[in-house]
Amino acid sequence: MTTFLFFSLAKHQTIYFRRLLNETDLRGKVVGPLQWPLPRPWQWSRVAGRIDWPAVIAEKCQERLVKRKYAGRLYRLLVRLELGVMALRAVALLDREKPDAVVMWNGSHRYCQVLRAVLPAGTRTFFFENGLLPDTTTLDPRGVNYFNSVPRDAEFFLNYRSPSGQPGDVQAVQLVPRKPRQTGLPEIELPERFIFIPFQDDRDTQVRLFSPWIKSMRELFAVGERLAQASGIPVVFKEHPSSRESYPDLHERAGKGVLFANGNSTQALIEASQYVVTLNSTVGLESLLLGKPVMTLGQAFFNIEGLVAHADSLEEVLQLAKDFPNWSLDERVRQHFFQYMAEEYCIPGSWRNADQTHLRKVAQRMLALS
């Protein structure tokens, strides 16, 4: 039987992974960084050439800079030493446990990257993340977000046939509101026509790794200002509910053409807007689910021809705005995309309140792919 090694970096991950092992047919062990064996320096030749050291160090330093923390030469040296030690410990762990598959959450943390880099050939991987549809969980053998295994070819969805044989009608949904860091924010009166641009978290990997030409929400705000000026349609922004960043300077720049609606519900903003502009956020996916046209500016797994409009520069943003509503969107692609996501990709049920049915479905998926 397949042996799974679950790597946990947080208490909630440990609890969920242990439930999978204790309440299903999966076999394996949950370990955190403290449970990794001591490094064996004489094994350095096994790890030295397998890790892209500059890339991993640069990514960690970029994360520090976003948080306005020191990321100079001394810090880079310390990160290199830390990762070298963790790579040696990862090799010792894999030698000790000899897993058939390694399971982790998201996979973007530097320890996850090190562990993945030193996996023996043939070792399978599984990645968990919050669900892409309401009340679901993501489980993917390739990765999450832009790295996931969802097909990117419009033809796949045009020709898609559900295993259930049911028609691909997307049902009406009620989005689950995210818990905000600030409560009691007042709603604003919305313009009759507007474009909705939801902020993302500057610290999140979706912005740091998968947004090639917009590197912060201040840059996104500037794009929104230009969009409002060029289109003559007001742009409404909403800050990410769990972001630690504050934008007093942007609020000072807001006015008749650009507004903040932090107290309004995201679903109401989506439904009342002309269209939604996003880097690659879940709000973009939710907007598609609600039948709203979406323009993406970053690397999103749902950048699929016929599903969204995509812009790689400010010039392309303004041209798409000029062309709206005559975007090349195909309702069949949208319907079949969400049918595929609901019936084949997403695991029903949230990991946060997993019941026995959910746990069994996760185990069945992992065993089937092993």
PAMAR-865798 format. One record per residue (C-alpha): residue number from 1; residue in one letter; z negated, y, x. Coordinates in steps of 0.2 Angstrom, whole numbers, plus 5000, padded with zeros to 4 digits. Layout:
BEGIN
<r pos="NUM" code="A" up="Z" north="Y" east="X"/>
...
This chain:
BEGIN
<r pos="1" code="M" up="5000" north="5000" east="5000"/>
<r pos="2" code="T" up="5004" north="5018" east="5006"/>
<r pos="3" code="T" up="4989" north="5026" east="5014"/>
<r pos="4" code="F" up="4988" north="5045" east="5011"/>
<r pos="5" code="L" up="4979" north="5057" east="5022"/>
<r pos="6" code="F" up="4974" north="5073" east="5012"/>
<r pos="7" code="F" up="4971" north="5088" east="5023"/>
<r pos="8" code="S" up="4960" north="5101" east="5014"/>
<r pos="9" code="L" up="4956" north="5119" east="5019"/>
<r pos="10" code="A" up="4945" north="5124" east="5004"/>
<r pos="11" code="K" up="4932" north="5117" east="4993"/>
<r pos="12" code="H" up="4943" north="5117" east="4977"/>
<r pos="13" code="Q" up="4956" north="5107" east="4987"/>
<r pos="14" code="T" up="4943" north="5094" east="4993"/>
<r pos="15" code="I" up="4937" north="5092" east="4975"/>
<r pos="16" code="Y" up="4954" north="5089" east="4968"/>
<r pos="17" code="F" up="4960" north="5078" east="4982"/>
<r pos="18" code="R" up="4944" north="5067" east="4980"/>
<r pos="19" code="R" up="4947" north="5065" east="4962"/>
<r pos="20" code="L" up="4964" north="5059" east="4965"/>
<r pos="21" code="L" up="4958" north="5046" east="4977"/>
<r pos="22" code="N" up="4943" north="5041" east="4966"/>
<r pos="23" code="E" up="4951" north="5041" east="4949"/>
<r pos="24" code="T" up="4968" north="5034" east="4952"/>
<r pos="25" code="D" up="4977" north="5020" east="4962"/>
<r pos="26" code="L" up="4980" north="5031" east="4978"/>
<r pos="27" code="R" up="4972" north="5025" east="4994"/>
<r pos="28" code="G" up="4967" north="5036" east="5008"/>
<r pos="29" code="K" up="4955" north="5049" east="5015"/>
<r pos="30" code="V" up="4952" north="5068" east="5013"/>
<r pos="31" code="V" up="4948" north="5077" east="5029"/>
<r pos="32" code="G" up="4945" north="5096" east="5034"/>
<r pos="33" code="P" up="4947" north="5104" east="5051"/>
<r pos="34" code="L" up="4929" north="5100" east="5055"/>
<r pos="35" code="Q" up="4933" north="5081" east="5053"/>
<r pos="36" code="W" up="4947" north="5081" east="5066"/>
<r pos="37" code="P" up="4943" north="5072" east="5082"/>
<r pos="38" code="L" up="4940" north="5081" east="5098"/>
<r pos="39" code="P" up="4955" north="5086" east="5108"/>
<r pos="40" code="R" up="4962" north="5075" east="5122"/>
<r pos="41" code="P" up="4969" north="5086" east="5135"/>
<r pos="42" code="W" up="4979" north="5072" east="5144"/>
<r pos="43" code="Q" up="4989" north="5071" east="5128"/>
<r pos="44" code="W" up="4996" north="5088" east="5130"/>
<r pos="45" code="S" up="5014" north="5082" east="5134"/>
<r pos="46" code="R" up="5015" north="5075" east="5116"/>
<r pos="47" code="V" up="5013" north="5092" east="5108"/>
<r pos="48" code="A" up="5019" north="5105" east="5120"/>
<r pos="49" code="G" up="5037" north="5104" east="5115"/>
<r pos="50" code="R" up="5035" north="5100" east="5097"/>
<r pos="51" code="I" up="5028" north="5117" east="5091"/>
<r pos="52" code="D" up="5037" north="5133" east="5089"/>
<r pos="53" code="W" up="5023" north="5143" east="5097"/>
<r pos="54" code="P" up="5031" north="5160" east="5097"/>
<r pos="55" code="A" up="5035" north="5158" east="5078"/>
<r pos="56" code="V" up="5018" north="5152" east="5073"/>
<r pos="57" code="I" up="5009" north="5165" east="5083"/>
<r pos="58" code="A" up="5020" north="5179" east="5077"/>
<r pos="59" code="E" up="5017" north="5174" east="5059"/>
<r pos="60" code="K" up="4998" north="5174" east="5061"/>
<r pos="61" code="C" up="4999" north="5191" east="5070"/>
<r pos="62" code="Q" up="5010" north="5198" east="5056"/>
<r pos="63" code="E" up="4996" north="5193" east="5044"/>
<r pos="64" code="R" up="4983" north="5202" east="5054"/>
<r pos="65" code="L" up="4994" north="5218" east="5055"/>
<r pos="66" code="V" up="4996" north="5218" east="5036"/>
<r pos="67" code="K" up="4977" north="5217" east="5035"/>
<r pos="68" code="R" up="4976" north="5232" east="5047"/>
<r pos="69" code="K" up="4967" north="5221" east="5060"/>
<r pos="70" code="Y" up="4970" north="5220" east="5079"/>
<r pos="71" code="A" up="4984" north="5208" east="5084"/>
<r pos="72" code="G" up="4987" north="5213" east="5102"/>
<r pos="73" code="R" up="4990" north="5203" east="5118"/>
<r pos="74" code="L" up="4972" north="5196" east="5119"/>
<r pos="75" code="Y" up="4972" north="5191" east="5101"/>
<r pos="76" code="R" up="4989" north="5182" east="5104"/>
<r pos="77" code="L" up="4982" north="5173" east="5119"/>
<r pos="78" code="L" up="4967" north="5167" east="5109"/>
<r pos="79" code="V" up="4978" north="5161" east="5095"/>
<r pos="80" code="R" up="4989" north="5151" east="5107"/>
<r pos="81" code="L" up="4973" north="5143" east="5114"/>
<r pos="82" code="E" up="4966" north="5139" east="5097"/>
<r pos="83" code="L" up="4983" north="5131" east="5091"/>
<r pos="84" code="G" up="4984" north="5121" east="5107"/>
<r pos="85" code="V" up="4967" north="5114" east="5104"/>
<r pos="86" code="M" up="4971" north="5111" east="5086"/>
<r pos="87" code="A" up="4987" north="5102" east="5090"/>
<r pos="88" code="L" up="4978" north="5090" east="5102"/>
<r pos="89" code="R" up="4965" north="5087" east="5088"/>
<r pos="90" code="A" up="4979" north="5084" east="5076"/>
<r pos="91" code="V" up="4987" north="5071" east="5087"/>
<r pos="92" code="A" up="4970" north="5062" east="5089"/>
<r pos="93" code="L" up="4968" north="5062" east="5070"/>
<r pos="94" code="L" up="4985" north="5054" east="5067"/>
<r pos="95" code="D" up="4982" north="5041" east="5080"/>
<r pos="96" code="R" up="4965" north="5037" east="5072"/>
<r pos="97" code="E" up="4970" north="5037" east="5054"/>
<r pos="98" code="K" up="4988" north="5031" east="5055"/>
<r pos="99" code="P" up="4993" north="5038" east="5038"/>
<r pos="100" code="D" up="5009" north="5033" east="5029"/>
<r pos="101" code="A" up="5009" north="5051" east="5021"/>
<r pos="102" code="V" up="5001" north="5067" east="5024"/>
<r pos="103" code="V" up="4996" north="5078" east="5009"/>
<r pos="104" code="M" up="4991" north="5097" east="5010"/>
<r pos="105" code="W" up="4990" north="5113" east="5000"/>
<r pos="106" code="N" up="5005" north="5125" east="5001"/>
<r pos="107" code="G" up="5008" north="5120" east="5020"/>
<r pos="108" code="S" up="5010" north="5138" east="5027"/>
<r pos="109" code="H" up="4993" north="5139" east="5035"/>
<r pos="110" code="R" up="4994" north="5138" east="5054"/>
<r pos="111" code="Y" up="4984" north="5122" east="5055"/>
<r pos="112" code="C" up="4996" north="5114" east="5042"/>
<r pos="113" code="Q" up="5011" north="5120" east="5052"/>
<r pos="114" code="V" up="5003" north="5112" east="5068"/>
<r pos="115" code="L" up="4999" north="5096" east="5059"/>
<r pos="116" code="R" up="5017" north="5095" east="5052"/>
<r pos="117" code="A" up="5024" north="5098" east="5069"/>
<r pos="118" code="V" up="5016" north="5083" east="5077"/>
<r pos="119" code="L" up="5018" north="5070" east="5063"/>
<r pos="120" code="P" up="5026" north="5054" east="5069"/>
<r pos="121" code="A" up="5044" north="5050" east="5064"/>
<r pos="122" code="G" up="5044" north="5043" east="5046"/>
<r pos="123" code="T" up="5028" north="5050" east="5040"/>
<r pos="124" code="R" up="5030" north="5057" east="5023"/>
<r pos="125" code="T" up="5023" north="5074" east="5017"/>
<r pos="126" code="F" up="5017" north="5080" east="5000"/>
<r pos="127" code="F" up="5013" north="5098" east="4996"/>
<r pos="128" code="F" up="5003" north="5105" east="4981"/>
<r pos="129" code="E" up="5003" north="5122" east="4974"/>
<r pos="130" code="N" up="4999" north="5131" east="4957"/>
<r pos="131" code="G" up="5012" north="5126" east="4944"/>
<r pos="132" code="L" up="5028" north="5136" east="4942"/>
<r pos="133" code="L" up="5027" north="5134" east="4923"/>
<r pos="134" code="P" up="5012" north="5138" east="4912"/>
<r pos="135" code="D" up="4999" north="5124" east="4913"/>
<r pos="136" code="T" up="5007" north="5114" east="4926"/>
<r pos="137" code="T" up="5005" north="5109" east="4945"/>
<r pos="138" code="T" up="5017" north="5109" east="4959"/>
<r pos="139" code="L" up="5019" north="5093" east="4969"/>
<r pos="140" code="D" up="5034" north="5093" east="4981"/>
<r pos="141" code="P" up="5039" north="5081" east="4996"/>
<r pos="142" code="R" up="5048" north="5095" east="5005"/>
<r pos="143" code="G" up="5038" north="5111" east="5002"/>
<r pos="144" code="V" up="5033" north="5125" east="4990"/>
<r pos="145" code="N" up="5041" north="5141" east="4985"/>
<r pos="146" code="Y" up="5057" north="5144" east="4994"/>
<r pos="147" code="F" up="5055" north="5128" east="5003"/>
<r pos="148" code="N" up="5054" north="5117" east="4988"/>
<r pos="149" code="S" up="5066" north="5104" east="4983"/>
<r pos="150" code="V" up="5073" north="5112" east="4967"/>
<r pos="151" code="P" up="5092" north="5111" east="4967"/>
<r pos="152" code="R" up="5100" north="5128" east="4971"/>
<r pos="153" code="D" up="5118" north="5123" east="4964"/>
<r pos="154" code="A" up="5123" north="5131" east="4947"/>
<r pos="155" code="E" up="5134" north="5116" east="4944"/>
<r pos="156" code="F" up="5119" north="5104" east="4945"/>
<r pos="157" code="F" up="5111" north="5113" east="4930"/>
<r pos="158" code="L" up="5128" north="5115" east="4921"/>
<r pos="159" code="N" up="5130" north="5097" east="4921"/>
<r pos="160" code="Y" up="5111" north="5092" east="4919"/>
<r pos="161" code="R" up="5107" north="5079" east="4907"/>
<r pos="162" code="S" up="5089" north="5077" east="4902"/>
<r pos="163" code="P" up="5081" north="5059" east="4905"/>
<r pos="164" code="S" up="5074" north="5061" east="4887"/>
<r pos="165" code="G" up="5091" north="5065" east="4880"/>
<r pos="166" code="Q" up="5083" north="5080" east="4871"/>
<r pos="167" code="P" up="5093" north="5097" east="4870"/>
<r pos="168" code="G" up="5088" north="5110" east="4883"/>
<r pos="169" code="D" up="5081" north="5123" east="4871"/>
<r pos="170" code="V" up="5068" north="5133" east="4880"/>
<r pos="171" code="Q" up="5053" north="5135" east="4868"/>
<r pos="172" code="A" up="5043" north="5151" east="4865"/>
<r pos="173" code="V" up="5029" north="5153" east="4878"/>
<r pos="174" code="Q" up="5013" north="5162" east="4880"/>
<r pos="175" code="L" up="5010" north="5167" east="4898"/>
<r pos="176" code="V" up="4993" north="5164" east="4905"/>
<r pos="177" code="P" up="4986" north="5181" east="4911"/>
<r pos="178" code="R" up="4980" north="5182" east="4929"/>
<r pos="179" code="K" up="4962" north="5188" east="4931"/>
<r pos="180" code="P" up="4962" north="5206" east="4938"/>
<r pos="181" code="R" up="4951" north="5212" east="4951"/>
<r pos="182" code="Q" up="4948" north="5228" east="4941"/>
<r pos="183" code="T" up="4945" north="5227" east="4922"/>
<r pos="184" code="G" up="4945" north="5240" east="4908"/>
<r pos="185" code="L" up="4961" north="5248" east="4914"/>
<r pos="186" code="P" up="4969" north="5258" east="4900"/>
<r pos="187" code="E" up="4986" north="5254" east="4893"/>
<r pos="188" code="I" up="5000" north="5267" east="4894"/>
<r pos="189" code="E" up="5013" north="5272" east="4881"/>
<r pos="190" code="L" up="5029" north="5264" east="4888"/>
<r pos="191" code="P" up="5046" north="5273" east="4888"/>
<r pos="192" code="E" up="5058" north="5267" east="4875"/>
<r pos="193" code="R" up="5069" north="5260" east="4889"/>
<r pos="194" code="F" up="5063" north="5255" east="4906"/>
<r pos="195" code="I" up="5065" north="5243" east="4921"/>
<r pos="196" code="F" up="5050" north="5233" east="4925"/>
<r pos="197" code="I" up="5045" north="5230" east="4944"/>
<r pos="198" code="P" up="5029" north="5219" east="4946"/>
<r pos="199" code="F" up="5020" north="5222" east="4963"/>
<r pos="200" code="Q" up="5016" north="5206" east="4974"/>
<r pos="201" code="D" up="5002" north="5204" east="4986"/>
<r pos="202" code="D" up="5007" north="5211" east="5003"/>
<r pos="203" code="R" up="4997" north="5198" east="5012"/>
<r pos="204" code="D" up="5005" north="5183" east="5003"/>
<r pos="205" code="T" up="5018" north="5172" east="5012"/>
<r pos="206" code="Q" up="5030" north="5176" east="4998"/>
<r pos="207" code="V" up="5031" north="5194" east="5005"/>
<r pos="208" code="R" up="5028" north="5191" east="5023"/>
<r pos="209" code="L" up="5040" north="5176" east="5025"/>
<r pos="210" code="F" up="5053" north="5176" east="5011"/>
<r pos="211" code="S" up="5057" north="5195" east="5009"/>
<r pos="212" code="P" up="5069" north="5199" east="5023"/>
<r pos="213" code="W" up="5073" north="5217" east="5019"/>
<r pos="214" code="I" up="5057" north="5223" east="5009"/>
<r pos="215" code="K" up="5041" north="5221" east="5019"/>
<r pos="216" code="S" up="5028" north="5229" east="5008"/>
<r pos="217" code="M" up="5025" north="5236" east="4991"/>
<r pos="218" code="R" up="5027" north="5253" east="4997"/>
<r pos="219" code="E" up="5045" north="5249" east="5002"/>
<r pos="220" code="L" up="5047" north="5241" east="4985"/>
<r pos="221" code="F" up="5041" north="5257" east="4977"/>
<r pos="222" code="A" up="5054" north="5267" east="4986"/>
<r pos="223" code="V" up="5068" north="5256" east="4980"/>
<r pos="224" code="G" up="5061" north="5258" east="4962"/>
<r pos="225" code="E" up="5062" north="5277" east="4965"/>
<r pos="226" code="R" up="5080" north="5276" east="4970"/>
<r pos="227" code="L" up="5084" north="5264" east="4956"/>
<r pos="228" code="A" up="5076" north="5276" east="4943"/>
<r pos="229" code="Q" up="5086" north="5291" east="4950"/>
<r pos="230" code="A" up="5102" north="5282" east="4951"/>
<r pos="231" code="S" up="5101" north="5273" east="4934"/>
<r pos="232" code="G" up="5093" north="5287" east="4924"/>
<r pos="233" code="I" up="5081" north="5274" east="4917"/>
<r pos="234" code="P" up="5062" north="5275" east="4920"/>
<r pos="235" code="V" up="5054" north="5261" east="4931"/>
<r pos="236" code="V" up="5037" north="5254" east="4927"/>
<r pos="237" code="F" up="5027" north="5246" east="4940"/>
<r pos="238" code="K" up="5012" north="5235" east="4939"/>
<r pos="239" code="E" up="5001" north="5231" east="4953"/>
<r pos="240" code="H" up="4997" north="5213" east="4957"/>
<r pos="241" code="P" up="4980" north="5209" east="4948"/>
<r pos="242" code="S" up="4972" north="5200" east="4963"/>
<r pos="243" code="S" up="4978" north="5211" east="4977"/>
<r pos="244" code="R" up="4965" north="5220" east="4988"/>
<r pos="245" code="E" up="4978" north="5234" east="4992"/>
<r pos="246" code="S" up="4976" north="5251" east="4984"/>
<r pos="247" code="Y" up="4990" north="5263" east="4982"/>
<r pos="248" code="P" up="4983" north="5281" east="4979"/>
<r pos="249" code="D" up="4998" north="5288" east="4988"/>
<r pos="250" code="L" up="5010" north="5280" east="4976"/>
<r pos="251" code="H" up="5001" north="5285" east="4961"/>
<r pos="252" code="E" up="5002" north="5303" east="4967"/>
<r pos="253" code="R" up="5021" north="5300" east="4968"/>
<r pos="254" code="A" up="5022" north="5293" east="4951"/>
<r pos="255" code="G" up="5029" north="5304" east="4937"/>
<r pos="256" code="K" up="5041" north="5304" east="4923"/>
<r pos="257" code="G" up="5054" north="5293" east="4931"/>
<r pos="258" code="V" up="5042" north="5280" east="4939"/>
<r pos="259" code="L" up="5025" north="5275" east="4931"/>
<r pos="260" code="F" up="5011" north="5263" east="4934"/>
<r pos="261" code="A" up="5005" north="5252" east="4919"/>
<r pos="262" code="N" up="4991" north="5242" east="4927"/>
<r pos="263" code="G" up="4982" north="5240" east="4910"/>
<r pos="264" code="N" up="4997" north="5234" east="4900"/>
<r pos="265" code="S" up="4999" north="5215" east="4899"/>
<r pos="266" code="T" up="5013" north="5208" east="4910"/>
<r pos="267" code="Q" up="5021" north="5198" east="4895"/>
<r pos="268" code="A" up="5022" north="5214" east="4885"/>
<r pos="269" code="L" up="5030" north="5223" east="4900"/>
<r pos="270" code="I" up="5043" north="5209" east="4902"/>
<r pos="271" code="E" up="5047" north="5208" east="4884"/>
<r pos="272" code="A" up="5049" north="5227" east="4882"/>
<r pos="273" code="S" up="5059" north="5230" east="4898"/>
<r pos="274" code="Q" up="5078" north="5231" east="4900"/>
<r pos="275" code="Y" up="5077" north="5219" east="4914"/>
<r pos="276" code="V" up="5065" north="5214" east="4928"/>
<r pos="277" code="V" up="5066" north="5217" east="4947"/>
<r pos="278" code="T" up="5056" north="5206" east="4959"/>
<r pos="279" code="L" up="5056" north="5200" east="4976"/>
<r pos="280" code="N" up="5053" north="5182" east="4972"/>
<r pos="281" code="S" up="5037" north="5182" east="4962"/>
<r pos="282" code="T" up="5031" north="5170" east="4948"/>
<r pos="283" code="V" up="5033" north="5185" east="4936"/>
<r pos="284" code="G" up="5052" north="5184" east="4939"/>
<r pos="285" code="L" up="5051" north="5165" east="4934"/>
<r pos="286" code="E" up="5041" north="5170" east="4919"/>
<r pos="287" code="S" up="5053" north="5183" east="4914"/>
<r pos="288" code="L" up="5067" north="5171" east="4915"/>
<r pos="289" code="L" up="5057" north="5159" east="4904"/>
<r pos="290" code="L" up="5055" north="5173" east="4891"/>
<r pos="291" code="G" up="5074" north="5176" east="4891"/>
<r pos="292" code="K" up="5074" north="5192" east="4901"/>
<r pos="293" code="P" up="5087" north="5196" east="4914"/>
<r pos="294" code="V" up="5080" north="5196" east="4932"/>
<r pos="295" code="M" up="5086" north="5204" east="4948"/>
<r pos="296" code="T" up="5079" north="5196" east="4964"/>
<r pos="297" code="L" up="5077" north="5205" east="4981"/>
<r pos="298" code="G" up="5070" north="5192" east="4991"/>
<r pos="299" code="Q" up="5072" north="5173" east="4995"/>
<r pos="300" code="A" up="5067" north="5164" east="4979"/>
<r pos="301" code="F" up="5070" north="5146" east="4975"/>
<r pos="302" code="F" up="5077" north="5152" east="4958"/>
<r pos="303" code="N" up="5091" north="5162" east="4967"/>
<r pos="304" code="I" up="5104" north="5152" east="4957"/>
<r pos="305" code="E" up="5121" north="5159" east="4952"/>
<r pos="306" code="G" up="5121" north="5161" east="4933"/>
<r pos="307" code="L" up="5102" north="5162" east="4932"/>
<r pos="308" code="V" up="5098" north="5178" east="4941"/>
<r pos="309" code="A" up="5106" north="5193" east="4949"/>
<r pos="310" code="H" up="5102" north="5195" east="4967"/>
<r pos="311" code="A" up="5103" north="5210" east="4979"/>
<r pos="312" code="D" up="5101" north="5210" east="4998"/>
<r pos="313" code="S" up="5101" north="5229" east="5000"/>
<r pos="314" code="L" up="5098" north="5245" east="4991"/>
<r pos="315" code="E" up="5116" north="5247" east="4989"/>
<r pos="316" code="E" up="5118" north="5231" east="4980"/>
<r pos="317" code="V" up="5103" north="5235" east="4969"/>
<r pos="318" code="L" up="5111" north="5251" east="4964"/>
<r pos="319" code="Q" up="5127" north="5243" east="4960"/>
<r pos="320" code="L" up="5119" north="5229" east="4950"/>
<r pos="321" code="A" up="5110" north="5243" east="4940"/>
<r pos="322" code="K" up="5127" north="5251" east="4937"/>
<r pos="323" code="D" up="5134" north="5235" east="4931"/>
<r pos="324" code="F" up="5120" north="5230" east="4919"/>
<r pos="325" code="P" up="5121" north="5222" east="4906"/>
<r pos="326" code="N" up="5137" north="5214" east="4913"/>
<r pos="327" code="W" up="5129" north="5203" east="4925"/>
<r pos="328" code="S" up="5136" north="5185" east="4928"/>
<r pos="329" code="L" up="5122" north="5176" east="4919"/>
<r pos="330" code="D" up="5125" north="5159" east="4910"/>
<r pos="331" code="E" up="5113" north="5154" east="4896"/>
<r pos="332" code="R" up="5117" north="5136" east="4899"/>
<r pos="333" code="V" up="5111" north="5137" east="4917"/>
<r pos="334" code="R" up="5094" north="5145" east="4911"/>
<r pos="335" code="Q" up="5091" north="5132" east="4897"/>
<r pos="336" code="H" up="5095" north="5117" east="4909"/>
<r pos="337" code="F" up="5085" north="5124" east="4923"/>
<r pos="338" code="F" up="5069" north="5125" east="4913"/>
<r pos="339" code="Q" up="5072" north="5109" east="4905"/>
<r pos="340" code="Y" up="5074" north="5101" east="4923"/>
<r pos="341" code="M" up="5058" north="5110" east="4928"/>
<r pos="342" code="A" up="5048" north="5105" east="4913"/>
<r pos="343" code="E" up="5054" north="5087" east="4912"/>
<r pos="344" code="E" up="5057" north="5082" east="4930"/>
<r pos="345" code="Y" up="5049" north="5094" east="4943"/>
<r pos="346" code="C" up="5033" north="5101" east="4936"/>
<r pos="347" code="I" up="5017" north="5090" east="4934"/>
<r pos="348" code="P" up="5010" north="5093" east="4916"/>
<r pos="349" code="G" up="4992" north="5100" east="4917"/>
<r pos="350" code="S" up="4984" north="5112" east="4929"/>
<r pos="351" code="W" up="4975" north="5105" east="4944"/>
<r pos="352" code="R" up="4960" north="5117" east="4939"/>
<r pos="353" code="N" up="4955" north="5107" east="4924"/>
<r pos="354" code="A" up="4964" north="5090" east="4928"/>
<r pos="355" code="D" up="4961" north="5076" east="4915"/>
<r pos="356" code="Q" up="4965" north="5058" east="4917"/>
<r pos="357" code="T" up="4983" north="5060" east="4911"/>
<r pos="358" code="H" up="4987" north="5073" east="4924"/>
<r pos="359" code="L" up="4979" north="5063" east="4938"/>
<r pos="360" code="R" up="4989" north="5048" east="4934"/>
<r pos="361" code="K" up="5005" north="5057" east="4933"/>
<r pos="362" code="V" up="5002" north="5064" east="4950"/>
<r pos="363" code="A" up="4998" north="5047" east="4957"/>
<r pos="364" code="Q" up="5013" north="5040" east="4949"/>
<r pos="365" code="R" up="5024" north="5053" east="4957"/>
<r pos="366" code="M" up="5017" north="5051" east="4974"/>
<r pos="367" code="L" up="5018" north="5032" east="4974"/>
<r pos="368" code="A" up="5036" north="5033" east="4967"/>
<r pos="369" code="L" up="5041" north="5045" east="4982"/>
<r pos="370" code="S" up="5032" north="5035" east="4995"/>
